[in-house]
Every structure is written in C-alpha cells, then in structure tokens.
Amino acid sequence: MLLRAGALPVPLDLIEMKRVGPTLGKDTIDASIRAGIIAVILVMVFMLIYYRFPGIIADIALIVYVALLIGLVSALRATLTLPGIAALIMSVGMAVDGNVIIFERIKEELRKGKSLMASIEAGFKRSYAPILDSQITTLIASAVLFYFGTGPVRGFAVMLVLGTVISLFTAVIVTQILFQLFERLRVIKSAKMFGI
C-alpha cells in the first residue's frame, strides 16, 4: 500500500553528492582506446610467439583489419561510444580467430605428411566452413541485439557487424593473398616455419 501511494515514511539524508563533468567521458573513452591498442599489440605478440611465420601473416592481416575498420568508421562518420569501442575490441579477437582456425588446419595437413603447398591449400579449404559458421552466428546475434536493443546496445550491434564483416574479409582473403605472395617470393620453405 505504501509503494502504491508513492511515498515511504523514511527520512532522506544526503551523505555525498558528486558532479560528473564532460572530461570523465573523455577520460573513459581515452582509457578504452588505450586498452584496445594494448589488446591488439598483445594479440600480435602472441601470434608471433605461438605461430612463428604464420603469425607474421596474421599480424599483417590484423594491421589491414584495423586500418580498414578505422577507415570505414571514419567514412561513416560514426561516433565511437563505449559500447562501440567494446565491440571493436571484441572483433579484434574474432579477426585473429579465423587465422587460428586456418593455421591449425594447415598444421593438421602437414602432420598427415602432405607437402607444404598442398597443406596450405587444403588448410584454407577446410577452414571456410567453421569460419563462416562463427561469423554468421555473430551476425545473427548482432541483428537480434540491434532489433531488440536501444541506444548503446544498437551501437554495439552496428560496430560488431562492421568488425565481423571486415574480419571475415581479412581472415579469408587477405591471409590467403599473403600466403600466395610469400609462396611466389619463396619465403615459405619448410614445415618448421609452422612450428612443426
């Protein structure tokens, strides 16, 4: 009954009062951008240490990914909010995930005794389905978030879609072009370059 009446018989004592200025939002966005840069650097270092030469290819593809993403966000004149930055940082992991799947498939083929070039070709072919599955499910989840969400949730969904589409492009197309380029330059010489 008291809740329906609108007032509770409890006194209100003011203990502390704070004002939030516009610099707080700027500081938070700056901290988020720094976190994103640190995340990209750590992912690149991990890929180099764990995958060796393919890690270099993954890092080049990740740099292309970041450049395309920043260019697209700038071209769309999108305002980066905290949820948008979170989506972009999350999509960095997805961009590398495709490369991890490809590299692990190549290693499987090398362990079967196939030649290096045959392993690379088979690794890419066997990777398309799992990469597409993961990206399509992310796009579906983003569509649901956009449809049912409001404000910041929609911004997160839009940035996640952009990141997903670009990560699909860089993981499949850019990585494959880089492998073909290094093959023509005769840089890829042995399975040891793949950690085998």
NUZAVO-139059 format. One line per field, with one value per residue: residue number from 1; x, y, z of N, C-alpha, C in turn; residue in one letter. Coordinates in steps of 0.02 Angstrom, whole numbers, m for minus. Example, Ala and Ser with C-alpha at 12.3 -4.5 7.8 and 13.67 -1.06 7.14 Angstrom:
<pts>
resi c(1	2) .
neast c(660	642) .
nnorth c(m284	m112) .
nup c(390	354) .
caeast c(615	684) .
canorth c(m225	m53) .
caup c(390	357) .
ceast c(660	645) .
cnorth c(m165	2) .
cup c(390	394) .
resn c(a	s) .
</pts>
This chain:
<pts>
resi c(1	2	3	4	5	6	7	8	9	10	11	12	13	14	15	16	17	18	19	20	21	22	23	24	25	26	27	28	29	30	31	32	33	34	35	36	37	38	39	40	41	42	43	44	45	46	47	48	49	50	51	52	53	54	55	56	57	58	59	60	61	62	63	64	65	66	67	68	69	70	71	72	73	74	75	76	77	78	79	80	81	82	83	84	85	86	87	88	89	90	91	92	93	94	95	96	97	98	99	100	101	102	103	104	105	106	107	108	109	110	111	112	113	114	115	116	117	118	119	120	121	122	123	124	125	126	127	128	129	130	131	132	133	134	135	136	137	138	139	140	141	142	143	144	145	146	147	148	149	150	151	152	153	154	155	156	157	158	159	160	161	162	163	164	165	166	167	168	169	170	171	172	173	174	175	176	177	178	179	180	181	182	183	184	185	186	187	188	189	190	191	192	193	194	195	196) .
neast c(41	97	193	115	56	157	249	368	379	512	654	758	927	1059	1212	1327	1374	1403	1470	1470	1579	1609	1736	1754	1691	1771	1895	1865	1838	1963	2040	1983	2017	2156	2162	2115	2219	2325	2273	2273	2411	2458	2392	2452	2586	2570	2527	2643	2735	2676	2637	2740	2808	2680	2616	2668	2605	2472	2480	2504	2384	2300	2338	2296	2160	2130	2160	2066	1948	1954	1957	1830	1742	1773	1737	1600	1569	1544	1504	1606	1560	1567	1510	1524	1663	1696	1639	1720	1846	1817	1794	1921	1978	1899	1943	2070	2039	1992	2112	2181	2106	2130	2272	2287	2221	2307	2421	2372	2360	2495	2547	2491	2573	2572	2631	2704	2641	2524	2467	2441	2347	2243	2219	2162	2045	1977	1948	1854	1715	1701	1744	1651	1534	1553	1559	1436	1346	1380	1340	1202	1172	1206	1109	994	1022	1022	890	808	869	912	978	1136	1155	1116	1215	1327	1293	1296	1431	1488	1442	1507	1642	1641	1613	1724	1826	1802	1833	1972	2026	2002	2021	2131	2231	2249	2295	2415	2484	2497	2575	2695	2729	2758	2868	2955	2974	2914	2971	2983	2906	2946	2934	2806	2805	2819) .
nnorth c(m60	62	80	97	216	305	368	336	311	360	446	554	565	661	604	608	701	709	781	753	789	836	791	669	573	585	544	411	358	379	293	172	164	157	33	m47	m32	m89	m219	m260	m258	m356	m469	m478	m504	m627	m707	m705	m771	m896	m949	m923	m902	m900	m821	m695	m669	m668	m556	m453	m460	m425	m292	m238	m261	m176	m52	m47	m52	65	157	134	165	300	346	325	419	387	396	356	265	202	68	41	47	m62	m165	m157	m191	m320	m378	m384	m497	m590	m570	m624	m752	m820	m835	m918	m1036	m1069	m1087	m1193	m1294	m1304	m1352	m1477	m1540	m1541	m1627	m1745	m1778	m1714	m1610	m1445	m1338	m1403	m1430	m1301	m1257	m1353	m1329	m1200	m1227	m1317	m1234	m1139	m1169	m1180	m1050	m967	m1012	m967	m828	m800	m835	m738	m624	m647	m640	m506	m444	m476	m409	m278	m265	m285	m205	m44	122	125	m15	m43	29	m47	m166	m126	m89	m213	m288	m222	m247	m387	m418	m359	m431	m558	m540	m505	m618	m724	m682	m584	m650	m766	m710	m656	m774	m831	m733	m737	m867	m859	m775	m860	m871	m951	m1100	m1221	m1345	m1317	m1183	m1171	m1215	m1350) .
nup c(0	39	m61	m175	m144	m162	m79	45	221	264	313	214	201	148	102	19	m124	m296	m444	m616	m741	m916	m946	m886	m967	m1082	m1030	m1001	m1128	m1187	m1107	m1144	m1279	m1267	m1203	m1307	m1401	m1330	m1320	m1455	m1481	m1389	m1439	m1564	m1527	m1462	m1571	m1651	m1567	m1544	m1671	m1758	m1916	m1988	m1896	m1922	m2043	m1996	m1913	m2005	m2076	m1972	m1950	m2072	m2054	m1942	m2000	m2106	m2032	m1952	m2056	m2116	m2010	m1997	m2125	m2120	m2029	m1897	m1725	m1594	m1460	m1290	m1288	m1426	m1444	m1364	m1440	m1553	m1501	m1461	m1585	m1635	m1580	m1646	m1775	m1773	m1739	m1852	m1923	m1835	m1844	m1979	m1978	m1889	m1959	m2069	m2004	m1963	m2088	m2127	m2032	m2075	m2176	m2298	m2433	m2414	m2487	m2531	m2407	m2360	m2455	m2435	m2301	m2302	m2378	m2294	m2189	m2219	m2192	m2044	m2010	m2077	m2012	m1878	m1899	m1958	m1855	m1763	m1834	m1837	m1700	m1681	m1760	m1688	m1568	m1618	m1662	m1548	m1454	m1383	m1408	m1340	m1351	m1481	m1548	m1511	m1578	m1714	m1731	m1704	m1812	m1919	m1882	m1888	m2024	m2087	m2024	m2072	m2207	m2197	m2134	m2222	m2361	m2364	m2289	m2367	m2487	m2441	m2406	m2535	m2596	m2520	m2550	m2687	m2680	m2627	m2490	m2396	m2343	m2270	m2161	m2035	m2017	m1978	m1851	m1842) .
caeast c(0	140	225	65	42	209	297	383	391	582	686	812	987	1109	1278	1378	1349	1456	1452	1511	1592	1619	1802	1751	1676	1830	1945	1844	1848	2036	2063	1959	2058	2221	2152	2110	2286	2363	2246	2298	2483	2466	2370	2505	2644	2552	2527	2712	2769	2646	2632	2802	2799	2609	2599	2683	2549	2414	2489	2494	2312	2268	2350	2249	2094	2123	2159	2001	1895	1958	1936	1758	1709	1783	1697	1529	1564	1513	1528	1628	1538	1599	1490	1553	1734	1697	1626	1779	1898	1795	1802	1993	1986	1867	1984	2126	2010	1992	2181	2198	2074	2167	2339	2281	2205	2369	2464	2344	2378	2567	2558	2471	2627	2564	2681	2689	2591	2461	2440	2414	2285	2192	2203	2114	1981	1943	1935	1800	1651	1699	1749	1585	1486	1562	1544	1364	1312	1392	1296	1133	1167	1207	1044	947	1037	1000	817	777	905	903	1035	1204	1154	1115	1282	1369	1275	1319	1504	1504	1430	1563	1702	1634	1620	1794	1869	1792	1872	2044	2046	1998	2050	2197	2279	2264	2337	2482	2516	2515	2630	2756	2748	2790	2933	2992	2989	2890	3016	2977	2855	2973	2909	2740	2815	2817) .
canorth c(0	121	89	123	286	346	394	292	350	354	511	554	601	668	587	630	724	716	806	722	835	805	761	599	533	585	502	341	339	375	232	116	162	130	m39	m78	m34	m140	m284	m276	m273	m420	m522	m484	m537	m697	m741	m714	m821	m963	m974	m908	m867	m883	m766	m633	m659	m649	m488	m408	m460	m387	m221	m221	m260	m115	5	m47	m36	137	193	128	204	370	360	328	472	357	419	299	263	148	3	34	30	m131	m209	m157	m230	m390	m403	m397	m568	m628	m564	m671	m819	m851	m855	m975	m1095	m1085	m1112	m1260	m1341	m1315	m1396	m1545	m1567	m1554	m1688	m1802	m1792	m1680	m1558	m1380	m1301	m1441	m1420	m1233	m1256	m1393	m1295	m1147	m1256	m1347	m1182	m1093	m1184	m1158	m977	m940	m1027	m922	m759	m794	m834	m672	m577	m659	m611	m433	m424	m481	m353	m216	m263	m280	m158	29	165	96	m85	m40	50	m106	m213	m100	m95	m284	m309	m196	m285	m457	m420	m345	m486	m613	m522	m509	m687	m770	m655	m553	m701	m809	m671	m652	m839	m838	m687	m764	m928	m838	m747	m917	m858	m1010	m1152	m1287	m1353	m1289	m1115	m1177	m1243	m1423) .
caup c(0	41	m126	m221	m127	m191	m31	101	282	280	301	164	224	95	129	m27	m188	m346	m510	m668	m796	m982	m951	m864	m1026	m1125	m998	m1008	m1198	m1198	m1074	m1184	m1340	m1245	m1191	m1373	m1431	m1293	m1339	m1522	m1476	m1355	m1486	m1615	m1496	m1453	m1636	m1671	m1525	m1550	m1740	m1794	m1980	m2000	m1851	m1957	m2090	m1957	m1890	m2063	m2088	m1917	m1964	m2126	m2022	m1902	m2046	m2140	m1983	m1936	m2116	m2125	m1957	m2015	m2184	m2099	m1979	m1838	m1660	m1554	m1391	m1254	m1315	m1493	m1435	m1339	m1497	m1597	m1468	m1465	m1653	m1647	m1565	m1700	m1835	m1765	m1732	m1919	m1939	m1793	m1874	m2041	m1962	m1858	m2014	m2107	m1963	m1968	m2153	m2127	m1991	m2115	m2223	m2362	m2447	m2384	m2526	m2529	m2340	m2356	m2495	m2401	m2238	m2317	m2398	m2236	m2139	m2238	m2159	m1975	m2006	m2096	m1959	m1821	m1917	m1969	m1790	m1734	m1869	m1813	m1632	m1688	m1786	m1632	m1523	m1649	m1667	m1483	m1412	m1392	m1396	m1339	m1374	m1554	m1569	m1504	m1631	m1778	m1733	m1707	m1881	m1959	m1865	m1911	m2097	m2105	m2001	m2120	m2266	m2186	m2116	m2280	m2423	m2355	m2267	m2423	m2533	m2412	m2414	m2606	m2609	m2490	m2587	m2750	m2663	m2600	m2419	m2360	m2366	m2237	m2109	m1973	m2012	m1947	m1785	m1845) .
ceast c(43	174	176	51	97	260	306	398	463	615	744	870	1038	1178	1333	1346	1408	1428	1499	1517	1604	1687	1802	1738	1736	1884	1928	1855	1922	2064	2042	2000	2128	2216	2148	2178	2329	2339	2273	2372	2494	2446	2424	2566	2630	2555	2598	2746	2741	2648	2693	2788	2725	2585	2614	2628	2487	2419	2480	2419	2276	2279	2304	2178	2082	2118	2092	1945	1895	1936	1861	1719	1715	1740	1623	1516	1529	1545	1546	1604	1574	1576	1519	1626	1740	1686	1687	1836	1880	1806	1875	2006	1956	1909	2042	2100	2009	2061	2201	2169	2113	2235	2336	2263	2267	2416	2438	2364	2453	2583	2538	2523	2620	2621	2658	2634	2523	2428	2408	2348	2229	2171	2153	2046	1942	1924	1874	1735	1651	1704	1682	1533	1492	1543	1468	1325	1322	1348	1224	1124	1167	1140	992	958	1012	924	784	809	886	970	1103	1207	1154	1183	1332	1357	1302	1395	1526	1494	1488	1626	1699	1644	1692	1839	1862	1834	1947	2067	2049	2037	2122	2249	2298	2309	2408	2519	2539	2574	2695	2778	2784	2860	2979	3016	2970	2929	3003	2923	2880	2949	2839	2745	2811	2886) .
cnorth c(63	134	118	197	332	372	344	334	342	421	503	596	602	656	614	651	735	744	774	771	799	772	688	553	529	541	428	317	333	311	171	109	135	55	m76	m84	m87	m210	m306	m295	m341	m479	m533	m520	m611	m736	m753	m769	m890	m991	m960	m872	m852	m827	m698	m617	m636	m576	m437	m403	m420	m312	m197	m215	m195	m54	10	m27	38	179	192	168	279	390	366	385	448	385	358	308	206	79	m10	15	m42	m181	m213	m198	m305	m419	m414	m471	m612	m626	m614	m742	m856	m875	m916	m1040	m1117	m1117	m1181	m1312	m1356	m1362	m1468	m1578	m1583	m1618	m1751	m1821	m1759	m1629	m1491	m1343	m1337	m1433	m1352	m1229	m1294	m1360	m1239	m1176	m1284	m1296	m1140	m1106	m1162	m1082	m944	m953	m978	m850	m750	m793	m767	m619	m585	m628	m535	m408	m425	m423	m287	m210	m251	m227	m87	63	130	24	m87	m18	m8	m155	m190	m108	m169	m311	m285	m236	m356	m462	m408	m402	m547	m601	m531	m580	m732	m742	m629	m605	m747	m773	m666	m718	m849	m794	m714	m829	m909	m809	m800	m905	m919	m1070	m1220	m1285	m1325	m1217	m1113	m1206	m1318	m1449) .
cup c(0	m26	m177	m207	m152	m143	26	163	306	266	252	191	167	125	85	m93	m235	m410	m561	m726	m861	m988	m929	m924	m1073	m1096	m1006	m1079	m1213	m1168	m1115	m1248	m1323	m1234	m1257	m1406	m1397	m1312	m1407	m1519	m1443	m1401	m1539	m1588	m1486	m1518	m1661	m1632	m1539	m1621	m1783	m1860	m1996	m1954	m1882	m2007	m2053	m1933	m1946	m2077	m2034	m1926	m2019	m2098	m1984	m1948	m2082	m2094	m1965	m1996	m2127	m2073	m1972	m2074	m2167	m2050	m1916	m1775	m1618	m1482	m1356	m1278	m1385	m1489	m1410	m1396	m1544	m1567	m1471	m1535	m1673	m1634	m1619	m1763	m1832	m1763	m1799	m1938	m1898	m1822	m1936	m2024	m1931	m1911	m2056	m2069	m1966	m2034	m2157	m2087	m2028	m2168	m2290	m2371	m2419	m2422	m2527	m2461	m2333	m2394	m2460	m2336	m2249	m2335	m2339	m2183	m2155	m2199	m2086	m1967	m2023	m2041	m1901	m1838	m1928	m1903	m1755	m1768	m1848	m1744	m1636	m1713	m1730	m1583	m1553	m1649	m1599	m1438	m1426	m1381	m1399	m1363	m1450	m1582	m1565	m1561	m1699	m1784	m1737	m1778	m1926	m1946	m1891	m1986	m2118	m2083	m2046	m2183	m2254	m2171	m2178	m2340	m2412	m2335	m2325	m2474	m2507	m2418	m2486	m2623	m2582	m2524	m2652	m2737	m2633	m2529	m2377	m2386	m2334	m2184	m2043	m1963	m1980	m1877	m1784	m1863) .
resn c(m	l	l	r	a	g	a	l	p	v	p	l	d	l	i	e	m	k	r	v	g	p	t	l	g	k	d	t	i	d	a	s	i	r	a	g	i	i	a	v	i	l	v	m	v	f	m	l	i	y	y	r	f	p	g	i	i	a	d	i	a	l	i	v	y	v	a	l	l	i	g	l	v	s	a	l	r	a	t	l	t	l	p	g	i	a	a	l	i	m	s	v	g	m	a	v	d	g	n	v	i	i	f	e	r	i	k	e	e	l	r	k	g	k	s	l	m	a	s	i	e	a	g	f	k	r	s	y	a	p	i	l	d	s	q	i	t	t	l	i	a	s	a	v	l	f	y	f	g	t	g	p	v	r	g	f	a	v	m	l	v	l	g	t	v	i	s	l	f	t	a	v	i	v	t	q	i	l	f	q	l	f	e	r	l	r	v	i	k	s	a	k	m	f	g	i) .
</pts>
